[in-house]
Every structure is written in structure tokens, then in C-alpha cells.
Amino acid sequence: FRTECSMDMGMAYTFGAEIQKDPVKGYLYFQQAAKDSSGEMGQMAKHALDHLSRTMSPDQLKKAEEMSRHR
């Protein structure tokens, strides 16, 4: 069982605030987390990715997708 992504609430809140400021960075993080994690953590990362891709502006989404291709 892997818990590499477990965070306390303060950490999660800070992380949420960071994503608000830079959704592109959040998108790339969750995309990587979805690849690297299994089970529940993988599902959570996929849900976060879905949510971000619906709430980001089209320009941000395009930028995030381009950056993820060049990793």
C-alpha cells in the first residue's frame, strides 16, 4: 500500500491555494500523480485532473497539455 500522496489538511489547503494561483502546475502535478499512483490515490488524482480541465481557461488548458507533451 502506497501513501506517497497523503497530506494533512493544512497541506491540502495550501496546495489548493497554489493550484488556484497556477492551475497549469496543478494540472501537470495531478497528471503525473494519476500515472504514478494506484488505487484510491490514482482515482483522486484523475478526479482532480477532470475538475481542473473543466475549470481552467481554454488558454491554460492548452498550455498545460502542451507542457505535458514535452515532459
CHARMM internal coordinates of N, CA and C (Angstrom, degrees):
IC EDIT
DIST 1 N 1 CA 1.4758
DIST 1 CA 1 C 1.5210
ANGL 1 N 1 CA 1 C 109.90
DIST 1 C 2 N 1.3244
ANGL 1 CA 1 C 2 N 116.74
DIHE 1 N 1 CA 1 C 2 N 125.11
DIST 2 N 2 CA 1.4618
ANGL 1 C 2 N 2 CA 120.18
DIHE 1 CA 1 C 2 N 2 CA -177.26
DIST 2 CA 2 C 1.5216
ANGL 2 N 2 CA 2 C 111.60
DIHE 1 C 2 N 2 CA 2 C -103.67
DIST 2 C 3 N 1.3061
ANGL 2 CA 2 C 3 N 116.78
DIHE 2 N 2 CA 2 C 3 N 133.60
DIST 3 N 3 CA 1.4686
ANGL 2 C 3 N 3 CA 120.83
DIHE 2 CA 2 C 3 N 3 CA 179.78
DIST 3 CA 3 C 1.5242
ANGL 3 N 3 CA 3 C 111.32
DIHE 2 C 3 N 3 CA 3 C -123.67
DIST 3 C 4 N 1.3322
ANGL 3 CA 3 C 4 N 116.42
DIHE 3 N 3 CA 3 C 4 N 31.42
DIST 4 N 4 CA 1.4575
ANGL 3 C 4 N 4 CA 118.95
DIHE 3 CA 3 C 4 N 4 CA -175.52
DIST 4 CA 4 C 1.5273
ANGL 4 N 4 CA 4 C 113.23
DIHE 3 C 4 N 4 CA 4 C -63.92
DIST 4 C 5 N 1.3187
ANGL 4 CA 4 C 5 N 118.05
DIHE 4 N 4 CA 4 C 5 N -18.94
DIST 5 N 5 CA 1.4629
ANGL 4 C 5 N 5 CA 120.04
DIHE 4 CA 4 C 5 N 5 CA -177.12
DIST 5 CA 5 C 1.5282
ANGL 5 N 5 CA 5 C 113.18
DIHE 4 C 5 N 5 CA 5 C -103.45
DIST 5 C 6 N 1.3387
ANGL 5 CA 5 C 6 N 117.27
DIHE 5 N 5 CA 5 C 6 N 5.67
DIST 6 N 6 CA 1.4699
ANGL 5 C 6 N 6 CA 117.58
DIHE 5 CA 5 C 6 N 6 CA -176.70
DIST 6 CA 6 C 1.5246
ANGL 6 N 6 CA 6 C 110.09
DIHE 5 C 6 N 6 CA 6 C -69.77
DIST 6 C 7 N 1.3322
ANGL 6 CA 6 C 7 N 115.71
DIHE 6 N 6 CA 6 C 7 N 137.88
DIST 7 N 7 CA 1.4621
ANGL 6 C 7 N 7 CA 121.33
DIHE 6 CA 6 C 7 N 7 CA -177.87
DIST 7 CA 7 C 1.5233
ANGL 7 N 7 CA 7 C 108.62
DIHE 6 C 7 N 7 CA 7 C -137.78
DIST 7 C 8 N 1.3131
ANGL 7 CA 7 C 8 N 116.47
DIHE 7 N 7 CA 7 C 8 N 150.85
DIST 8 N 8 CA 1.4609
ANGL 7 C 8 N 8 CA 118.21
DIHE 7 CA 7 C 8 N 8 CA 172.12
DIST 8 CA 8 C 1.5264
ANGL 8 N 8 CA 8 C 109.19
DIHE 7 C 8 N 8 CA 8 C -81.06
DIST 8 C 9 N 1.3227
ANGL 8 CA 8 C 9 N 116.87
DIHE 8 N 8 CA 8 C 9 N 172.27
DIST 9 N 9 CA 1.4611
ANGL 8 C 9 N 9 CA 120.69
DIHE 8 CA 8 C 9 N 9 CA -174.25
DIST 9 CA 9 C 1.5301
ANGL 9 N 9 CA 9 C 112.36
DIHE 8 C 9 N 9 CA 9 C -62.98
DIST 9 C 10 N 1.3208
ANGL 9 CA 9 C 10 N 117.79
DIHE 9 N 9 CA 9 C 10 N -39.62
DIST 10 N 10 CA 1.4663
ANGL 9 C 10 N 10 CA 120.72
DIHE 9 CA 9 C 10 N 10 CA 179.29
DIST 10 CA 10 C 1.5154
ANGL 10 N 10 CA 10 C 110.99
DIHE 9 C 10 N 10 CA 10 C -61.33
DIST 10 C 11 N 1.3142
ANGL 10 CA 10 C 11 N 114.97
DIHE 10 N 10 CA 10 C 11 N -43.44
DIST 11 N 11 CA 1.4572
ANGL 10 C 11 N 11 CA 121.12
DIHE 10 CA 10 C 11 N 11 CA 178.97
DIST 11 CA 11 C 1.5331
ANGL 11 N 11 CA 11 C 109.53
DIHE 10 C 11 N 11 CA 11 C -63.42
DIST 11 C 12 N 1.3347
ANGL 11 CA 11 C 12 N 116.68
DIHE 11 N 11 CA 11 C 12 N -44.89
DIST 12 N 12 CA 1.4608
ANGL 11 C 12 N 12 CA 121.09
DIHE 11 CA 11 C 12 N 12 CA -179.75
DIST 12 CA 12 C 1.5349
ANGL 12 N 12 CA 12 C 110.58
DIHE 11 C 12 N 12 CA 12 C -61.82
DIST 12 C 13 N 1.3330
ANGL 12 CA 12 C 13 N 116.53
DIHE 12 N 12 CA 12 C 13 N -40.33
DIST 13 N 13 CA 1.4577
ANGL 12 C 13 N 13 CA 120.13
DIHE 12 CA 12 C 13 N 13 CA 179.51
DIST 13 CA 13 C 1.5272
ANGL 13 N 13 CA 13 C 110.60
DIHE 12 C 13 N 13 CA 13 C -64.83
DIST 13 C 14 N 1.3275
ANGL 13 CA 13 C 14 N 116.43
DIHE 13 N 13 CA 13 C 14 N -46.44
DIST 14 N 14 CA 1.4651
ANGL 13 C 14 N 14 CA 121.47
DIHE 13 CA 13 C 14 N 14 CA 178.53
DIST 14 CA 14 C 1.5198
ANGL 14 N 14 CA 14 C 110.21
DIHE 13 C 14 N 14 CA 14 C -59.28
DIST 14 C 15 N 1.3316
ANGL 14 CA 14 C 15 N 115.06
DIHE 14 N 14 CA 14 C 15 N -44.02
DIST 15 N 15 CA 1.4545
ANGL 14 C 15 N 15 CA 120.85
DIHE 14 CA 14 C 15 N 15 CA -179.87
DIST 15 CA 15 C 1.5288
ANGL 15 N 15 CA 15 C 110.09
DIHE 14 C 15 N 15 CA 15 C -62.34
DIST 15 C 16 N 1.3387
ANGL 15 CA 15 C 16 N 116.49
DIHE 15 N 15 CA 15 C 16 N -42.59
DIST 16 N 16 CA 1.4616
ANGL 15 C 16 N 16 CA 121.35
DIHE 15 CA 15 C 16 N 16 CA 177.60
DIST 16 CA 16 C 1.5209
ANGL 16 N 16 CA 16 C 111.58
DIHE 15 C 16 N 16 CA 16 C -59.54
DIST 16 C 17 N 1.3279
ANGL 16 CA 16 C 17 N 116.37
DIHE 16 N 16 CA 16 C 17 N -41.16
DIST 17 N 17 CA 1.4634
ANGL 16 C 17 N 17 CA 121.39
DIHE 16 CA 16 C 17 N 17 CA 178.87
DIST 17 CA 17 C 1.5301
ANGL 17 N 17 CA 17 C 110.50
DIHE 16 C 17 N 17 CA 17 C -65.26
DIST 17 C 18 N 1.3313
ANGL 17 CA 17 C 18 N 116.36
DIHE 17 N 17 CA 17 C 18 N -39.33
DIST 18 N 18 CA 1.4670
ANGL 17 C 18 N 18 CA 120.63
DIHE 17 CA 17 C 18 N 18 CA 177.53
DIST 18 CA 18 C 1.5309
ANGL 18 N 18 CA 18 C 111.21
DIHE 17 C 18 N 18 CA 18 C -61.73
DIST 18 C 19 N 1.3308
ANGL 18 CA 18 C 19 N 115.94
DIHE 18 N 18 CA 18 C 19 N -42.03
DIST 19 N 19 CA 1.4683
ANGL 18 C 19 N 19 CA 120.56
DIHE 18 CA 18 C 19 N 19 CA -179.88
DIST 19 CA 19 C 1.5242
ANGL 19 N 19 CA 19 C 110.72
DIHE 18 C 19 N 19 CA 19 C -65.76
DIST 19 C 20 N 1.3382
ANGL 19 CA 19 C 20 N 116.38
DIHE 19 N 19 CA 19 C 20 N -36.48
DIST 20 N 20 CA 1.4658
ANGL 19 C 20 N 20 CA 119.72
DIHE 19 CA 19 C 20 N 20 CA 175.86
DIST 20 CA 20 C 1.5280
ANGL 20 N 20 CA 20 C 109.78
DIHE 19 C 20 N 20 CA 20 C -58.67
DIST 20 C 21 N 1.3310
ANGL 20 CA 20 C 21 N 116.03
DIHE 20 N 20 CA 20 C 21 N -41.65
DIST 21 N 21 CA 1.4652
ANGL 20 C 21 N 21 CA 120.63
DIHE 20 CA 20 C 21 N 21 CA -178.72
DIST 21 CA 21 C 1.5222
ANGL 21 N 21 CA 21 C 111.71
DIHE 20 C 21 N 21 CA 21 C -73.03
DIST 21 C 22 N 1.3352
ANGL 21 CA 21 C 22 N 116.48
DIHE 21 N 21 CA 21 C 22 N -38.17
DIST 22 N 22 CA 1.4628
ANGL 21 C 22 N 22 CA 120.42
DIHE 21 CA 21 C 22 N 22 CA -175.29
DIST 22 CA 22 C 1.5326
ANGL 22 N 22 CA 22 C 110.46
DIHE 21 C 22 N 22 CA 22 C -138.74
DIST 22 C 23 N 1.3513
ANGL 22 CA 22 C 23 N 116.38
DIHE 22 N 22 CA 22 C 23 N 78.96
DIST 23 N 23 CA 1.4605
ANGL 22 C 23 N 23 CA 120.28
DIHE 22 CA 22 C 23 N 23 CA -178.13
DIST 23 CA 23 C 1.5250
ANGL 23 N 23 CA 23 C 113.34
DIHE 22 C 23 N 23 CA 23 C -59.89
DIST 23 C 24 N 1.3307
ANGL 23 CA 23 C 24 N 116.83
DIHE 23 N 23 CA 23 C 24 N -29.21
DIST 24 N 24 CA 1.4647
ANGL 23 C 24 N 24 CA 120.54
DIHE 23 CA 23 C 24 N 24 CA -179.20
DIST 24 CA 24 C 1.5323
ANGL 24 N 24 CA 24 C 109.91
DIHE 23 C 24 N 24 CA 24 C -62.98
DIST 24 C 25 N 1.3350
ANGL 24 CA 24 C 25 N 116.03
DIHE 24 N 24 CA 24 C 25 N -45.02
DIST 25 N 25 CA 1.4559
ANGL 24 C 25 N 25 CA 120.78
DIHE 24 CA 24 C 25 N 25 CA 178.01
DIST 25 CA 25 C 1.5308
ANGL 25 N 25 CA 25 C 110.57
DIHE 24 C 25 N 25 CA 25 C -61.94
DIST 25 C 26 N 1.3251
ANGL 25 CA 25 C 26 N 116.19
DIHE 25 N 25 CA 25 C 26 N -42.04
DIST 26 N 26 CA 1.4637
ANGL 25 C 26 N 26 CA 120.92
DIHE 25 CA 25 C 26 N 26 CA 178.32
DIST 26 CA 26 C 1.5166
ANGL 26 N 26 CA 26 C 111.83
DIHE 25 C 26 N 26 CA 26 C -62.37
DIST 26 C 27 N 1.3177
ANGL 26 CA 26 C 27 N 115.93
DIHE 26 N 26 CA 26 C 27 N -42.20
DIST 27 N 27 CA 1.4669
ANGL 26 C 27 N 27 CA 121.79
DIHE 26 CA 26 C 27 N 27 CA 179.41
DIST 27 CA 27 C 1.5268
ANGL 27 N 27 CA 27 C 109.99
DIHE 26 C 27 N 27 CA 27 C -59.15
DIST 27 C 28 N 1.3299
ANGL 27 CA 27 C 28 N 116.52
DIHE 27 N 27 CA 27 C 28 N -47.85
DIST 28 N 28 CA 1.4639
ANGL 27 C 28 N 28 CA 121.47
DIHE 27 CA 27 C 28 N 28 CA -179.18
DIST 28 CA 28 C 1.5254
ANGL 28 N 28 CA 28 C 110.88
DIHE 27 C 28 N 28 CA 28 C -64.50
DIST 28 C 29 N 1.3399
ANGL 28 CA 28 C 29 N 116.20
DIHE 28 N 28 CA 28 C 29 N -39.28
DIST 29 N 29 CA 1.4652
ANGL 28 C 29 N 29 CA 120.48
DIHE 28 CA 28 C 29 N 29 CA 178.67
DIST 29 CA 29 C 1.5270
ANGL 29 N 29 CA 29 C 110.58
DIHE 28 C 29 N 29 CA 29 C -62.38
DIST 29 C 30 N 1.3308
ANGL 29 CA 29 C 30 N 116.20
DIHE 29 N 29 CA 29 C 30 N -50.13
DIST 30 N 30 CA 1.4689
ANGL 29 C 30 N 30 CA 119.52
DIHE 29 CA 29 C 30 N 30 CA -177.24
DIST 30 CA 30 C 1.5186
ANGL 30 N 30 CA 30 C 112.00
DIHE 29 C 30 N 30 CA 30 C -67.97
DIST 30 C 31 N 1.3180
ANGL 30 CA 30 C 31 N 116.67
DIHE 30 N 30 CA 30 C 31 N -32.08
DIST 31 N 31 CA 1.4555
ANGL 30 C 31 N 31 CA 119.78
DIHE 30 CA 30 C 31 N 31 CA 176.70
DIST 31 CA 31 C 1.5268
ANGL 31 N 31 CA 31 C 110.02
DIHE 30 C 31 N 31 CA 31 C -62.97
DIST 31 C 32 N 1.3307
ANGL 31 CA 31 C 32 N 115.58
DIHE 31 N 31 CA 31 C 32 N -44.35
DIST 32 N 32 CA 1.4630
ANGL 31 C 32 N 32 CA 120.45
DIHE 31 CA 31 C 32 N 32 CA 177.70
DIST 32 CA 32 C 1.5269
ANGL 32 N 32 CA 32 C 110.62
DIHE 31 C 32 N 32 CA 32 C -65.79
DIST 32 C 33 N 1.3247
ANGL 32 CA 32 C 33 N 116.72
DIHE 32 N 32 CA 32 C 33 N -42.98
DIST 33 N 33 CA 1.4676
ANGL 32 C 33 N 33 CA 121.29
DIHE 32 CA 32 C 33 N 33 CA -179.67
DIST 33 CA 33 C 1.5251
ANGL 33 N 33 CA 33 C 110.77
DIHE 32 C 33 N 33 CA 33 C -62.00
DIST 33 C 34 N 1.3292
ANGL 33 CA 33 C 34 N 116.91
DIHE 33 N 33 CA 33 C 34 N -38.29
DIST 34 N 34 CA 1.4660
ANGL 33 C 34 N 34 CA 120.70
DIHE 33 CA 33 C 34 N 34 CA 179.09
DIST 34 CA 34 C 1.5252
ANGL 34 N 34 CA 34 C 110.55
DIHE 33 C 34 N 34 CA 34 C -64.47
DIST 34 C 35 N 1.3338
ANGL 34 CA 34 C 35 N 116.85
DIHE 34 N 34 CA 34 C 35 N -35.39
DIST 35 N 35 CA 1.4668
ANGL 34 C 35 N 35 CA 121.13
DIHE 34 CA 34 C 35 N 35 CA 178.09
DIST 35 CA 35 C 1.5230
ANGL 35 N 35 CA 35 C 111.47
DIHE 34 C 35 N 35 CA 35 C -72.11
DIST 35 C 36 N 1.3404
ANGL 35 CA 35 C 36 N 116.07
DIHE 35 N 35 CA 35 C 36 N -41.61
DIST 36 N 36 CA 1.4635
ANGL 35 C 36 N 36 CA 121.81
DIHE 35 CA 35 C 36 N 36 CA -171.70
DIST 36 CA 36 C 1.5227
ANGL 36 N 36 CA 36 C 114.27
DIHE 35 C 36 N 36 CA 36 C -84.17
DIST 36 C 37 N 1.3204
ANGL 36 CA 36 C 37 N 117.40
DIHE 36 N 36 CA 36 C 37 N -24.66
DIST 37 N 37 CA 1.4633
ANGL 36 C 37 N 37 CA 120.31
DIHE 36 CA 36 C 37 N 37 CA -172.92
DIST 37 CA 37 C 1.5154
ANGL 37 N 37 CA 37 C 111.22
DIHE 36 C 37 N 37 CA 37 C -100.04
DIST 37 C 38 N 1.3151
ANGL 37 CA 37 C 38 N 114.19
DIHE 37 N 37 CA 37 C 38 N 155.46
DIST 38 N 38 CA 1.4618
ANGL 37 C 38 N 38 CA 118.52
DIHE 37 CA 37 C 38 N 38 CA 176.94
DIST 38 CA 38 C 1.5221
ANGL 38 N 38 CA 38 C 109.03
DIHE 37 C 38 N 38 CA 38 C -122.34
DIST 38 C 39 N 1.3117
ANGL 38 CA 38 C 39 N 115.77
DIHE 38 N 38 CA 38 C 39 N 168.63
DIST 39 N 39 CA 1.4637
ANGL 38 C 39 N 39 CA 121.01
DIHE 38 CA 38 C 39 N 39 CA 176.12
DIST 39 CA 39 C 1.5167
ANGL 39 N 39 CA 39 C 113.01
DIHE 38 C 39 N 39 CA 39 C 61.16
DIST 39 C 40 N 1.3263
ANGL 39 CA 39 C 40 N 115.61
DIHE 39 N 39 CA 39 C 40 N -135.55
DIST 40 N 40 CA 1.4575
ANGL 39 C 40 N 40 CA 122.20
DIHE 39 CA 39 C 40 N 40 CA -173.56
DIST 40 CA 40 C 1.5274
ANGL 40 N 40 CA 40 C 112.78
DIHE 39 C 40 N 40 CA 40 C -63.13
DIST 40 C 41 N 1.3349
ANGL 40 CA 40 C 41 N 117.18
DIHE 40 N 40 CA 40 C 41 N -40.51
DIST 41 N 41 CA 1.4650
ANGL 40 C 41 N 41 CA 119.69
DIHE 40 CA 40 C 41 N 41 CA -179.90
DIST 41 CA 41 C 1.5273
ANGL 41 N 41 CA 41 C 110.93
DIHE 40 C 41 N 41 CA 41 C -64.27
DIST 41 C 42 N 1.3117
ANGL 41 CA 41 C 42 N 116.38
DIHE 41 N 41 CA 41 C 42 N -39.88
DIST 42 N 42 CA 1.4606
ANGL 41 C 42 N 42 CA 120.29
DIHE 41 CA 41 C 42 N 42 CA 177.15
DIST 42 CA 42 C 1.5130
ANGL 42 N 42 CA 42 C 111.90
DIHE 41 C 42 N 42 CA 42 C -62.24
DIST 42 C 43 N 1.3351
ANGL 42 CA 42 C 43 N 115.67
DIHE 42 N 42 CA 42 C 43 N -41.52
DIST 43 N 43 CA 1.4699
ANGL 42 C 43 N 43 CA 120.62
DIHE 42 CA 42 C 43 N 43 CA 178.55
DIST 43 CA 43 C 1.5257
ANGL 43 N 43 CA 43 C 110.76
DIHE 42 C 43 N 43 CA 43 C -64.42
DIST 43 C 44 N 1.3363
ANGL 43 CA 43 C 44 N 116.12
DIHE 43 N 43 CA 43 C 44 N -43.64
DIST 44 N 44 CA 1.4644
ANGL 43 C 44 N 44 CA 119.94
DIHE 43 CA 43 C 44 N 44 CA 179.68
DIST 44 CA 44 C 1.5193
ANGL 44 N 44 CA 44 C 110.88
DIHE 43 C 44 N 44 CA 44 C -61.69
DIST 44 C 45 N 1.3256
ANGL 44 CA 44 C 45 N 116.63
DIHE 44 N 44 CA 44 C 45 N -41.27
DIST 45 N 45 CA 1.4631
ANGL 44 C 45 N 45 CA 120.53
DIHE 44 CA 44 C 45 N 45 CA 179.32
DIST 45 CA 45 C 1.5258
ANGL 45 N 45 CA 45 C 110.53
DIHE 44 C 45 N 45 CA 45 C -64.45
DIST 45 C 46 N 1.3399
ANGL 45 CA 45 C 46 N 116.99
DIHE 45 N 45 CA 45 C 46 N -40.51
DIST 46 N 46 CA 1.4750
ANGL 45 C 46 N 46 CA 120.49
DIHE 45 CA 45 C 46 N 46 CA 178.55
DIST 46 CA 46 C 1.5275
ANGL 46 N 46 CA 46 C 111.21
DIHE 45 C 46 N 46 CA 46 C -64.32
DIST 46 C 47 N 1.3473
ANGL 46 CA 46 C 47 N 116.74
DIHE 46 N 46 CA 46 C 47 N -41.60
DIST 47 N 47 CA 1.4651
ANGL 46 C 47 N 47 CA 120.28
DIHE 46 CA 46 C 47 N 47 CA 178.25
DIST 47 CA 47 C 1.5258
ANGL 47 N 47 CA 47 C 110.50
DIHE 46 C 47 N 47 CA 47 C -63.46
DIST 47 C 48 N 1.3383
ANGL 47 CA 47 C 48 N 116.64
DIHE 47 N 47 CA 47 C 48 N -42.14
DIST 48 N 48 CA 1.4662
ANGL 47 C 48 N 48 CA 120.80
DIHE 47 CA 47 C 48 N 48 CA 179.57
DIST 48 CA 48 C 1.5293
ANGL 48 N 48 CA 48 C 109.94
DIHE 47 C 48 N 48 CA 48 C -63.13
DIST 48 C 49 N 1.3246
ANGL 48 CA 48 C 49 N 115.73
DIHE 48 N 48 CA 48 C 49 N -40.28
DIST 49 N 49 CA 1.4582
ANGL 48 C 49 N 49 CA 121.08
DIHE 48 CA 48 C 49 N 49 CA 178.70
DIST 49 CA 49 C 1.5331
ANGL 49 N 49 CA 49 C 110.66
DIHE 48 C 49 N 49 CA 49 C -63.39
DIST 49 C 50 N 1.3300
ANGL 49 CA 49 C 50 N 116.73
DIHE 49 N 49 CA 49 C 50 N -45.20
DIST 50 N 50 CA 1.4692
ANGL 49 C 50 N 50 CA 121.27
DIHE 49 CA 49 C 50 N 50 CA 176.91
DIST 50 CA 50 C 1.5222
ANGL 50 N 50 CA 50 C 110.87
DIHE 49 C 50 N 50 CA 50 C -58.25
DIST 50 C 51 N 1.3350
ANGL 50 CA 50 C 51 N 115.27
DIHE 50 N 50 CA 50 C 51 N -47.20
DIST 51 N 51 CA 1.4647
ANGL 50 C 51 N 51 CA 120.46
DIHE 50 CA 50 C 51 N 51 CA -178.51
DIST 51 CA 51 C 1.5294
ANGL 51 N 51 CA 51 C 110.36
DIHE 50 C 51 N 51 CA 51 C -61.83
DIST 51 C 52 N 1.3203
ANGL 51 CA 51 C 52 N 116.12
DIHE 51 N 51 CA 51 C 52 N -46.84
DIST 52 N 52 CA 1.4666
ANGL 51 C 52 N 52 CA 119.92
DIHE 51 CA 51 C 52 N 52 CA 179.95
DIST 52 CA 52 C 1.5175
ANGL 52 N 52 CA 52 C 111.86
DIHE 51 C 52 N 52 CA 52 C -61.27
DIST 52 C 53 N 1.3235
ANGL 52 CA 52 C 53 N 116.95
DIHE 52 N 52 CA 52 C 53 N -42.90
DIST 53 N 53 CA 1.4640
ANGL 52 C 53 N 53 CA 119.03
DIHE 52 CA 52 C 53 N 53 CA -176.97
DIST 53 CA 53 C 1.5281
ANGL 53 N 53 CA 53 C 111.50
DIHE 52 C 53 N 53 CA 53 C -67.22
DIST 53 C 54 N 1.3407
ANGL 53 CA 53 C 54 N 117.47
DIHE 53 N 53 CA 53 C 54 N -22.95
DIST 54 N 54 CA 1.4690
ANGL 53 C 54 N 54 CA 120.30
DIHE 53 CA 53 C 54 N 54 CA 175.83
DIST 54 CA 54 C 1.5204
ANGL 54 N 54 CA 54 C 112.44
DIHE 53 C 54 N 54 CA 54 C -84.39
DIST 54 C 55 N 1.3464
ANGL 54 CA 54 C 55 N 117.11
DIHE 54 N 54 CA 54 C 55 N -26.11
DIST 55 N 55 CA 1.4661
ANGL 54 C 55 N 55 CA 119.58
DIHE 54 CA 54 C 55 N 55 CA -174.55
DIST 55 CA 55 C 1.5303
ANGL 55 N 55 CA 55 C 113.78
DIHE 54 C 55 N 55 CA 55 C -100.20
DIST 55 C 56 N 1.3249
ANGL 55 CA 55 C 56 N 117.32
DIHE 55 N 55 CA 55 C 56 N -14.93
DIST 56 N 56 CA 1.4636
ANGL 55 C 56 N 56 CA 120.60
DIHE 55 CA 55 C 56 N 56 CA 178.46
DIST 56 CA 56 C 1.5286
ANGL 56 N 56 CA 56 C 110.11
DIHE 55 C 56 N 56 CA 56 C -73.78
DIST 56 C 57 N 1.3237
ANGL 56 CA 56 C 57 N 115.68
DIHE 56 N 56 CA 56 C 57 N 154.69
DIST 57 N 57 CA 1.4623
ANGL 56 C 57 N 57 CA 118.19
DIHE 56 CA 56 C 57 N 57 CA 173.92
DIST 57 CA 57 C 1.5292
ANGL 57 N 57 CA 57 C 107.90
DIHE 56 C 57 N 57 CA 57 C -71.30
DIST 57 C 58 N 1.3424
ANGL 57 CA 57 C 58 N 117.26
DIHE 57 N 57 CA 57 C 58 N 155.42
DIST 58 N 58 CA 1.4692
ANGL 57 C 58 N 58 CA 119.91
DIHE 57 CA 57 C 58 N 58 CA 179.46
DIST 58 CA 58 C 1.5319
ANGL 58 N 58 CA 58 C 112.77
DIHE 57 C 58 N 58 CA 58 C -54.55
DIST 58 C 59 N 1.3421
ANGL 58 CA 58 C 59 N 116.95
DIHE 58 N 58 CA 58 C 59 N -37.00
DIST 59 N 59 CA 1.4642
ANGL 58 C 59 N 59 CA 120.41
DIHE 58 CA 58 C 59 N 59 CA 178.56
DIST 59 CA 59 C 1.5273
ANGL 59 N 59 CA 59 C 111.73
DIHE 58 C 59 N 59 CA 59 C -64.42
DIST 59 C 60 N 1.3403
ANGL 59 CA 59 C 60 N 115.66
DIHE 59 N 59 CA 59 C 60 N -43.85
DIST 60 N 60 CA 1.4672
ANGL 59 C 60 N 60 CA 120.16
DIHE 59 CA 59 C 60 N 60 CA 179.57
DIST 60 CA 60 C 1.5259
ANGL 60 N 60 CA 60 C 110.66
DIHE 59 C 60 N 60 CA 60 C -63.92
DIST 60 C 61 N 1.3144
ANGL 60 CA 60 C 61 N 116.06
DIHE 60 N 60 CA 60 C 61 N -43.32
DIST 61 N 61 CA 1.4596
ANGL 60 C 61 N 61 CA 120.66
DIHE 60 CA 60 C 61 N 61 CA -179.04
DIST 61 CA 61 C 1.5265
ANGL 61 N 61 CA 61 C 110.43
DIHE 60 C 61 N 61 CA 61 C -62.37
DIST 61 C 62 N 1.3248
ANGL 61 CA 61 C 62 N 115.96
DIHE 61 N 61 CA 61 C 62 N -44.07
DIST 62 N 62 CA 1.4638
ANGL 61 C 62 N 62 CA 120.86
DIHE 61 CA 61 C 62 N 62 CA 178.72
DIST 62 CA 62 C 1.5306
ANGL 62 N 62 CA 62 C 110.47
DIHE 61 C 62 N 62 CA 62 C -60.72
DIST 62 C 63 N 1.3301
ANGL 62 CA 62 C 63 N 116.05
DIHE 62 N 62 CA 62 C 63 N -45.11
DIST 63 N 63 CA 1.4654
ANGL 62 C 63 N 63 CA 121.46
DIHE 62 CA 62 C 63 N 63 CA 179.03
DIST 63 CA 63 C 1.5367
ANGL 63 N 63 CA 63 C 110.26
DIHE 62 C 63 N 63 CA 63 C -61.22
DIST 63 C 64 N 1.3232
ANGL 63 CA 63 C 64 N 117.20
DIHE 63 N 63 CA 63 C 64 N -45.58
DIST 64 N 64 CA 1.4702
ANGL 63 C 64 N 64 CA 121.62
DIHE 63 CA 63 C 64 N 64 CA -179.32
DIST 64 CA 64 C 1.5305
ANGL 64 N 64 CA 64 C 110.84
DIHE 63 C 64 N 64 CA 64 C -62.02
DIST 64 C 65 N 1.3268
ANGL 64 CA 64 C 65 N 116.57
DIHE 64 N 64 CA 64 C 65 N -43.03
DIST 65 N 65 CA 1.4677
ANGL 64 C 65 N 65 CA 120.28
DIHE 64 CA 64 C 65 N 65 CA 179.80
DIST 65 CA 65 C 1.5242
ANGL 65 N 65 CA 65 C 111.29
DIHE 64 C 65 N 65 CA 65 C -65.60
DIST 65 C 66 N 1.3344
ANGL 65 CA 65 C 66 N 116.51
DIHE 65 N 65 CA 65 C 66 N -39.22
DIST 66 N 66 CA 1.4690
ANGL 65 C 66 N 66 CA 119.99
DIHE 65 CA 65 C 66 N 66 CA 177.26
DIST 66 CA 66 C 1.5259
ANGL 66 N 66 CA 66 C 110.87
DIHE 65 C 66 N 66 CA 66 C -64.65
DIST 66 C 67 N 1.3427
ANGL 66 CA 66 C 67 N 116.46
DIHE 66 N 66 CA 66 C 67 N -44.29
DIST 67 N 67 CA 1.4667
ANGL 66 C 67 N 67 CA 120.36
DIHE 66 CA 66 C 67 N 67 CA 179.92
DIST 67 CA 67 C 1.5152
ANGL 67 N 67 CA 67 C 111.74
DIHE 66 C 67 N 67 CA 67 C -63.85
DIST 67 C 68 N 1.3224
ANGL 67 CA 67 C 68 N 116.51
DIHE 67 N 67 CA 67 C 68 N -37.74
DIST 68 N 68 CA 1.4700
ANGL 67 C 68 N 68 CA 119.25
DIHE 67 CA 67 C 68 N 68 CA -178.31
DIST 68 CA 68 C 1.5297
ANGL 68 N 68 CA 68 C 111.62
DIHE 67 C 68 N 68 CA 68 C -68.46
DIST 68 C 69 N 1.3187
ANGL 68 CA 68 C 69 N 117.07
DIHE 68 N 68 CA 68 C 69 N -27.40
DIST 69 N 69 CA 1.4644
ANGL 68 C 69 N 69 CA 120.29
DIHE 68 CA 68 C 69 N 69 CA 177.40
DIST 69 CA 69 C 1.5309
ANGL 69 N 69 CA 69 C 112.08
DIHE 68 C 69 N 69 CA 69 C -72.04
DIST 69 C 70 N 1.3376
ANGL 69 CA 69 C 70 N 115.88
DIHE 69 N 69 CA 69 C 70 N -27.01
DIST 70 N 70 CA 1.4645
ANGL 69 C 70 N 70 CA 119.82
DIHE 69 CA 69 C 70 N 70 CA -176.18
DIST 70 CA 70 C 1.5172
ANGL 70 N 70 CA 70 C 113.67
DIHE 69 C 70 N 70 CA 70 C -93.55
DIST 70 C 71 N 1.3201
ANGL 70 CA 70 C 71 N 117.75
DIHE 70 N 70 CA 70 C 71 N 7.10
DIST 71 N 71 CA 1.4699
ANGL 70 C 71 N 71 CA 120.51
DIHE 70 CA 70 C 71 N 71 CA -178.53
DIST 71 CA 71 C 1.4951
ANGL 71 N 71 CA 71 C 110.92
DIHE 70 C 71 N 71 CA 71 C -78.60
END
COOR INIT
IC SEED 1 N 1 CA 1 C
IC BUILD
